[in-house]
């Protein structure tokens, strides 16, 4: 099922979370859930939070398999009470694991963005072609009524995964809120959220939060290896730019983000002089047809570089890990003291807003980058004067 068509809850180039063998670097979150489960006070609503790409969906799928495959407390069976579980692992050959992998587990419902369109046929066709709606609509939530009307397998649990709750539109969010307020028996809802502050306060208040953290460099490298991705020769720089996110690391690898950041630092290294050829080359790489993702990445890297520049000035310390050759020297020269650091911090805020506005009104991508370079030159020149 999983490889027949694109999926809105899957990062390109890596396995879907349902197919990820193990969760790396989030042992504390797994233990927190198991502690609650073993206490006999399992909550019906869980908000799985943390930065993008750190394993939230993988944990949700692990919890789903575990809950469906593990008999509820009190179902002692022929041989008495089962042992207290100390892991969420379910063997790959377990019937539940096989059904989940095949997308055929009747006790599991996945709520995610559907295909674009206003009719069922259009939505199904567009979904299979990878043309997804920008939000989870109430149309995607309506089948939950049928799901809950069916008897759960063997009287066991039913699980709903919402990936992600941030994408629920108003009507869909209200439908989920009603479920949280009046949860069906033996049902657990797992809401994945990258920015829980944007959710309805009433949804947050009815869920128990399970927070995941960013991954250290070693765990990030292990997670990439599990996904079959080669981080390249500079895994330390990759981890630094990815900020502990596997998803961000994959984006950097796919879009050659390390080289792009290196080009940006090299350009900053020429300030306050203006290297027109470097600036034009950087702008051209993001202006070609089909380069939308690379353009978005460059905007993010500009924001990241300015943040690192401001931090270096304010703290008086070089970055713990250079994310590009010569970065520490460039940052030290452009932000030699706390005053300069504060100027760059303000610049980061202003330039970030300009880039977002330029994207929103569809300004010429190359012109937007060149305008940003001129702004950086002006700031650097003002400090050198």
N, C-alpha and C positions, 0 to 999 in steps of 0.2 A: 504493500500500500504506500509506504512512505516515500519511495523514490519515483512514483508514477507522475507526480505533479508537484509544483512548488507549494510551500506551506508558509503562511504568514508568521508563524511562531518559530521559525527555524532560521538560524544564521547561515547564509550561503557559505559553503565550503566545509561545514562541520556536520556531524550527525545530529539528528533531531534529539532533543532532551530525552525522549522516551527510549532512545537507542543507546544512550550513554551508559557505559558499563558501571562506572562508579563516580561518586562525587568527591573531588579532591579539594582539600583545604578548608572544609566546612564541618569538621567533626563536632565543633561546639554546637552548631545549629541542630545537627542530627541528634546529639545527646539531649539537647533541650526538649526536642519533640518526644523522644523516647521516655524521658523522665516523666513528662505529663501523661503520656499513654500508660505507663506502668503504674501511675498513681491511681488509675481508674477514673480520672476526671477529664476525659478527652473532650476538648471543646469542639463545637460543630463548625466554627468558622476560624480559618487561619489566614493571616495576612503575611505572605512571604516577601520580605522586603530586602533592599540592598541595591548597590549600583548595578547597572546593566552588565551582563556578561560574567557574573561571578558564580552562577550555578543555581539560581533561584528555581528555574523551570526544571532542571535536573532533580533538585530536591523534591519538588512537588510530585514529579512522576515516581520517584522512589517511595514517597509517603503513600501515594495512591496504590501502588503495587502491594506495599506492605499491609495497608489497611484491608484491602480486598482479600488478600491471601491469608491473613492472620485471623483466626476465629475470635470474635469478641469475648471479653471476659465473661465467664459464666457458662460458656459453651464448652464444657469440660470433655465431652465425648466419652468414648468407651474406656479410655485409659486414664481418666482423671484430667486435672488441670494441666495445660501445657506449660513448659518452662517460661519464665519471664524473658522476653526478647531483649537482647542487648545490641541488636543491629537492625537496620532497615533492609538489609540484603535479602533478596528473594532469588533462589536458584533460577538460572536462565531456562531450565527445562521444566520449571513449575508451570502448570496449566495457565495460571493467571498471567505469568510473565510472557508466555507464548501468545496468549490472546491480546494482551496489551501491545506487544510488538507488532501484531498483525492488525491493530486497530479494530479488534473484534471483541473487546471486553464489555459485556452488557451492563456491568455495574459501574462503568466509568463514563462520564460525559465531559468532553472537552469543549469549552466555550471560547471562541477566538473570532477574529475578524473573518467575515465571509467575502464572497466575490462581489464586485461592483454590479449594480443593476437594480431594477425595481421589481422584476419578476423572478420566480424560482428558477426558471430555465436560464435566464440571463446570469443570475448569481452563480449557478452551478457551472456554467460554461466559463465565465470569467475566473472563477476560483481555480479551475483546472489549468487555466492559462496564466495564472499568477497575477491577475488583475484584482487586487484586494481593495475592499473598502478601507477608508482611513480610520474608521471607528467600529466598535462592536455594536451592532444595532439590535433593537428588540426582536427583529426577525431571527437573529441567531439564537436568542434566548428562549424563544417560544417553544422549541422542541423539548425544553426541560420539563414542561408539563406532562408530555407523554413519557419521558424518562422516569419521572417520579410516580406515574400511574401504574407502571409495571412493577411486579413484585421483585425485590432484590434477590439475587441468586442465592438459594439455600438459606434465605433469611439473613444473609450477611449484610455488610455495609455497602453503601453506594457513595461514590466520590465524584465531585465536580471540580475540574481544574479550570480556572479562568486566567487566560494568558493573552493580554494582561488586563488587570482591572483598570489601569490608567486609560485604556482605550474604550471603556464603556460609555456610550452616549447616555443622555439623561434618562430616557425610557428604559434602557437596558439596566442602568445602575439602580433604578427604582425597583425593577423586577428582582434583582439580586438582593436588594435591601429587604424586600418582603420575605425572601427565603431565609435570610439571616434572622429576621424577626420571628418567623414561624417555621423553623427548620423541620423538614420531614424526618421521621424516625430513622436512626442509624445512617445518617447522611453527614458527610464532612465536605465542606467547601474550602478549596485551597485557592486563594486569590493572590496572584503574582503581581507585585507592584514595584516599579522603579522609583516612583515619586508619590509615596502614600499621602503626602500633604495635600495633593490635588484631589484626593478622593472625598466623597461625602463624609463629613464627620460622623454621621450615623452608621455608615458602613465600618469605619475604623473602630468605632466604639463597640461594635458587636463581634469583632474579631480579636483573636489572640495573635500578637505579632511574633514572627520568627525572623530575626534579622541575620542576614549573611554579610560577611565582611569581604574586603578586597583581598586578593591572593598575594602572598609573597612571591618573589621571583622564582624560587624553586618549585613551588606548587603550580605556578602559572606554566612553567616549562613542562611539568608532568601532565597537566591538563591538555596542553597542545599536543604532546606526544600521544596521549590517549585518543585524541581526535585525528591522529595521523597527519599532523601538520608539522613541518620542519620550521623552527623559528629562525633559522639562518645563523649566521656567524656571530651576531651580537645580541644574545638573548638578554643581557643585562640592560642594554639600551631599550630593547623592545618592552621589557617589563616596566621600565621607568616611564615610557610614554603611554603605555597601556593602562597605567594606574591600577594594576592588579586585576584587570578585567580580561577574561579569555575572549569575550566577544570583541573588545577593542583591539586586542592583539591580533585577532584574525583579520580585522579590517585593515590594520596597519600592514600586515603581511600581504594581503590581497592587493592593496592599492600602492604598494611600495612606499609606505609611509615613512620608514626610516630615512630613505634617500630624500624624500620630500622635506622632511624636517632638517636634514643636513644641508639641503640647498637654502632653506630659510635662514639657518644660523650663519651660513656663509655670506648671505646677503646682509644680514645684520652686522656681520663683521666688517663690512665696508663703510658703515655709517660713521660719521655724518656725511661722508662723501656719497655721491649717488652713482651706483654702478648700474647704468641703464640696461646693459646687456643681461646681467643677472636678473634684474627686475622683470624685464620683458620675457625672459625664458621661464621664470616662475609663473607669470601670468598666462603664458601660452599653454602651459601644461594643464590648466584647468578650464580653458576656454573652448576646447575642441568639442565637437558633437559627441554626446555620450559620456562626457567627463563630469557629470553632475556629482557623482559620489566622491570623486577626487577633489572637486571644488569644495564640497562640504568638509572633507577631511582637512584641506589646507586652511580653511577658516578656523577649524578647531585647533590646528597646530599653531596658528598665529596667536590665538588666545592663550594656548599653553606656554608658548615661548615667552610671551609678555608676562605671564604670571610667574614663570621661573626667573625672569629678569628682575621683576619687582621683589621677589622673595630674596634673591641674592643680594640686592642692595640693602633691604631693610635688615636682614640678619647679618650681613657682612660675611656670609659663608658661601662657598661654591656649592653647586649641587652635589649630592652624595654620589650620584652616578651621572657621568656625561652621557647625554642622549644623542650627541653628535660630536664628531671630531672638533676639538678646539672650543667647545661650548663654554667651558668654565672661563677661559680667557676673554671671550666676547662679552659674557655677562659681567665680569669684573670690570671691564673697561667702560661699558655703557652705564653701569650702575655701581659706581665706586663707593657710595655711601647711602645712608638711610634716606636722606633727602631725595636723591635720585631715584631710589627705590619707590618712594611714594609717588613721584611724578609718573613713573612707569606703571604703577598700579592704577592710577587715574586714567592713563592712556589705554590700558587694557580694557577698562570699562567702556570708554568712549569708542574705541575702535571696534570692540565686540558689538556694540549697538549699531555702529555704521554698517558692519558686515551683515548683520541680521536684517537691517532695514533694506540694504541693497538686494539681498536675496528675496525679500518679501515683495519688492516692487519690480523685480526682474531687471535690475541694472545690468549693463554689459559686464560679464564676469571678469574679463581682462582689465577693463577700465577700473573696476572696483578694486582689484588687487593693486594696480598701479597707484590709484588714489591712496590706498593704505600705505604703500611704500613711501609716497611723498609725505604723508603724515608722520611716519616713523623718522624720516630724515629731518623733518622740522623739529621734532622733539629732541632728537640726538644733537642737532646743531645748536639748539637753544641751551643745552647743558654744556656744550663745549665752548660756547662764547664766554 
